[in-house]
C-alpha cells in the first residue's frame, strides 16, 4: 500500500492533494505516522531547510519529498537536496504529480530538470571548465542518460556496452567532478553540461516532462 503523509502548512493544499492522491489509491495522512520505506512524507520548502526536522524524518526511514515553487527549487542548496527523495513544484499537473510520487515510491529520485541551473553563472568557473574538459565523450554521454533517470542496465542497453562498464565510467565521472553519488552527478550535469535540451531528447517517451528521476 502506497502511503503519503501530507505535512504541508496550507490546509487548502493538503485538502486538494488528499483528493487527488486518494483517487490514485494512496493512503493519506495529515500527521506523522510510524513510517517505513513505503511511506512518502511531503513537506514544504521551508521545512526541507530545517535540518533537525529532516533528520527526524530520516530516522523513521521514510522517503522525504519537498513541494515548492519552481523559483524556490533554484535556490535550494546541495546539502538540502541530498536527503530528499524528490522535489516537486506547484506547476505540475495532478497526473504528473501522481506519476512522480509513484516513481519515488519505487525507489527513484525525482527532481526538476532545471534544478541547479539557477546557480550556473554566465561564465563558468575555470574549475567547471576544467572538470568538463576532463570528461571523455563517453562519460558525458553516460551523464546525459543519468540525468533523464536511466538505470545502469538501461544505459548499458542504449550504448551497447556491459553494465559493469557503465559502473566503471560512473565511478570515473564522480571522481573527476568531485561528487559522491549519482544524484549529485546528475545535478552537476544539469548545471555544467552545455546542452540540457539535448539531454531531454533521449528521455524515454513516458518520462515526466520537465522532471528527472535519478
ZIWO-V825048 format. One record per residue. N is the residue number from 0. RES is the residue in three letters. SS is DSSP state (helix for helix, strand for strand, loop for the rest). OMEGA is omega in radians with two decimals (none if undefined). BURIAL is I if it has 9 or more other C-alpha atoms within 8 Angstrom, else O. Layout:
N/RES/SS/OMEGA/BURIAL ; N/RES/SS/OMEGA/BURIAL
This chain:
0/UNK/loop/-3.13/O ; 1/UNK/loop/-3.04/I ; 2/UNK/strand/3.13/I ; 3/UNK/strand/2.96/I ; 4/UNK/strand/3.13/I ; 5/UNK/strand/-3.10/I ; 6/UNK/strand/-3.12/I ; 7/UNK/loop/-3.05/I ; 8/UNK/loop/-3.10/O ; 9/UNK/loop/3.12/O ; 10/UNK/helix/3.14/O ; 11/UNK/helix/3.13/O ; 12/UNK/helix/3.12/O ; 13/UNK/helix/-3.09/I ; 14/UNK/helix/-3.13/O ; 15/UNK/helix/3.14/O ; 16/UNK/helix/3.12/O ; 17/UNK/helix/-3.13/I ; 18/UNK/helix/-3.14/O ; 19/UNK/helix/-3.04/I ; 20/UNK/helix/3.10/I ; 21/UNK/helix/3.07/I ; 22/UNK/helix/3.12/O ; 23/UNK/loop/3.05/O ; 24/UNK/loop/2.97/O ; 25/UNK/loop/2.94/I ; 26/UNK/strand/-2.98/I ; 27/UNK/strand/3.04/I ; 28/UNK/strand/3.10/I ; 29/UNK/loop/3.11/O ; 30/UNK/loop/3.10/O ; 31/UNK/loop/3.08/O ; 32/UNK/loop/3.08/O ; 33/UNK/loop/3.03/O ; 34/UNK/loop/3.06/I ; 35/UNK/loop/-3.07/O ; 36/UNK/loop/3.11/O ; 37/UNK/loop/-3.12/I ; 38/UNK/strand/3.03/I ; 39/UNK/strand/3.09/I ; 40/UNK/strand/3.14/I ; 41/UNK/strand/-3.08/I ; 42/UNK/strand/3.11/I ; 43/UNK/strand/3.10/I ; 44/UNK/helix/-3.11/I ; 45/UNK/helix/-3.10/O ; 46/UNK/helix/3.12/I ; 47/UNK/helix/3.08/I ; 48/UNK/loop/3.09/O ; 49/UNK/loop/-3.01/O ; 50/UNK/helix/3.13/O ; 51/UNK/helix/3.12/O ; 52/UNK/helix/3.13/I ; 53/UNK/helix/3.12/I ; 54/UNK/helix/3.12/O ; 55/UNK/helix/3.07/O ; 56/UNK/helix/3.12/I ; 57/UNK/helix/-3.12/I ; 58/UNK/helix/3.11/O ; 59/UNK/loop/3.11/I ; 60/UNK/loop/-3.11/I ; 61/UNK/loop/3.02/I ; 62/UNK/strand/-3.06/I ; 63/UNK/strand/3.13/I ; 64/UNK/strand/3.14/I ; 65/UNK/strand/3.07/I ; 66/UNK/strand/-3.04/I ; 67/UNK/strand/3.00/I ; 68/UNK/loop/3.13/I ; 69/UNK/helix/3.13/I ; 70/UNK/helix/3.12/O ; 71/UNK/helix/-3.12/I ; 72/UNK/helix/3.11/I ; 73/UNK/loop/-3.09/I ; 74/UNK/loop/-3.07/I ; 75/UNK/loop/-3.09/O ; 76/UNK/loop/-3.07/O ; 77/UNK/helix/-3.13/O ; 78/UNK/helix/3.06/O ; 79/UNK/helix/3.12/I ; 80/UNK/helix/-2.97/O ; 81/UNK/loop/-3.09/O ; 82/UNK/loop/-3.03/I ; 83/UNK/loop/3.00/I ; 84/UNK/loop/3.12/I ; 85/UNK/strand/3.01/I ; 86/UNK/strand/3.12/I ; 87/UNK/strand/-3.08/I ; 88/UNK/strand/-3.03/I ; 89/UNK/loop/-3.13/O ; 90/UNK/loop/3.08/O ; 91/UNK/loop/2.96/O ; 92/UNK/loop/3.12/O ; 93/UNK/helix/-3.13/O ; 94/UNK/helix/3.14/O ; 95/UNK/helix/3.09/I ; 96/UNK/helix/-3.13/I ; 97/UNK/helix/-3.13/I ; 98/UNK/helix/3.10/I ; 99/UNK/helix/-3.13/I ; 100/UNK/helix/3.08/O ; 101/UNK/helix/3.07/O ; 102/UNK/helix/-3.12/I ; 103/UNK/helix/3.14/I ; 104/UNK/helix/3.14/I ; 105/UNK/loop/3.08/O ; 106/UNK/loop/3.08/O ; 107/UNK/loop/3.02/I ; 108/UNK/loop/-2.98/I ; 109/UNK/strand/-3.13/I ; 110/UNK/strand/3.04/I ; 111/UNK/strand/3.14/I ; 112/UNK/loop/-3.06/O ; 113/UNK/loop/3.09/I ; 114/UNK/loop/3.12/I ; 115/UNK/loop/-3.13/I ; 116/UNK/helix/3.10/I ; 117/UNK/helix/3.12/I ; 118/UNK/helix/-3.05/O ; 119/UNK/loop/-3.13/I ; 120/UNK/loop/3.14/O ; 121/UNK/loop/3.09/O ; 122/UNK/loop/-3.10/O ; 123/UNK/loop/3.12/I ; 124/UNK/loop/3.13/O ; 125/UNK/helix/3.13/O ; 126/UNK/helix/3.11/O ; 127/UNK/helix/-3.14/I ; 128/UNK/helix/-3.13/I ; 129/UNK/helix/3.13/O ; 130/UNK/helix/-3.14/I ; 131/UNK/helix/-3.10/I ; 132/UNK/helix/-3.10/O ; 133/UNK/helix/3.13/O ; 134/UNK/loop/3.09/I ; 135/UNK/loop/3.07/O ; 136/UNK/helix/3.13/O ; 137/UNK/helix/3.13/O ; 138/UNK/helix/3.09/I ; 139/UNK/helix/3.12/I ; 140/UNK/helix/3.13/O ; 141/UNK/helix/3.08/I ; 142/UNK/helix/3.14/I ; 143/UNK/helix/3.08/I ; 144/UNK/helix/3.13/I ; 145/UNK/helix/-3.11/I ; 146/UNK/helix/-3.13/I ; 147/UNK/loop/2.97/I ; 148/UNK/loop/3.14/I ; 149/UNK/loop/3.06/I ; 150/UNK/loop/3.08/O ; 151/UNK/helix/-3.14/I ; 152/UNK/helix/-3.12/O ; 153/UNK/helix/3.08/O ; 154/UNK/helix/3.14/I ; 155/UNK/helix/-3.14/I ; 156/UNK/helix/-3.14/I ; 157/UNK/helix/-3.03/O ; 158/UNK/helix/3.12/O ; 159/UNK/loop/3.08/O ; 160/UNK/loop/-3.14/O ; 161/UNK/loop/3.10/O ; 162/UNK/helix/3.10/I ; 163/UNK/helix/3.11/O ; 164/UNK/helix/3.09/I ; 165/UNK/helix/-3.13/I ; 166/UNK/helix/3.12/I ; 167/UNK/helix/3.13/O ; 168/UNK/helix/-3.12/I ; 169/UNK/helix/3.09/I ; 170/UNK/helix/3.12/O ; 171/UNK/helix/3.12/O ; 172/UNK/helix/-3.11/I ; 173/UNK/helix/3.12/I ; 174/UNK/helix/-3.07/O ; 175/UNK/helix/-3.09/I ; 176/UNK/helix/3.01/I ; 177/UNK/loop/3.04/O ; 178/UNK/loop/-3.01/O ; 179/UNK/loop/-3.09/O ; 180/UNK/loop/-3.06/O ; 181/UNK/helix/3.07/I ; 182/UNK/helix/3.12/I ; 183/UNK/helix/3.11/I ; 184/UNK/helix/3.13/I ; 185/UNK/helix/3.12/I ; 186/UNK/helix/3.09/I ; 187/UNK/helix/-3.12/I ; 188/UNK/helix/3.12/I ; 189/UNK/helix/-3.08/I ; 190/UNK/helix/-2.96/I ; 191/UNK/helix/3.08/I ; 192/UNK/loop/-2.93/I ; 193/UNK/loop/-3.01/O ; 194/UNK/loop/-3.13/O ; 195/UNK/helix/3.12/O ; 196/UNK/helix/3.09/O ; 197/UNK/helix/3.11/O ; 198/UNK/helix/-3.10/I ; 199/UNK/helix/-3.00/O ; 200/UNK/helix/-3.12/O ; 201/UNK/loop/3.13/O ; 202/UNK/loop/3.09/I ; 203/UNK/loop/-3.08/O ; 204/UNK/loop/-3.10/O ; 205/UNK/loop/3.09/O ; 206/UNK/loop/3.14/O ; 207/UNK/loop/-3.11/I ; 208/UNK/loop/3.06/O ; 209/UNK/loop/3.09/O ; 210/UNK/strand/-3.14/I ; 211/UNK/strand/3.04/I ; 212/UNK/strand/-3.11/I ; 213/UNK/loop/none/I
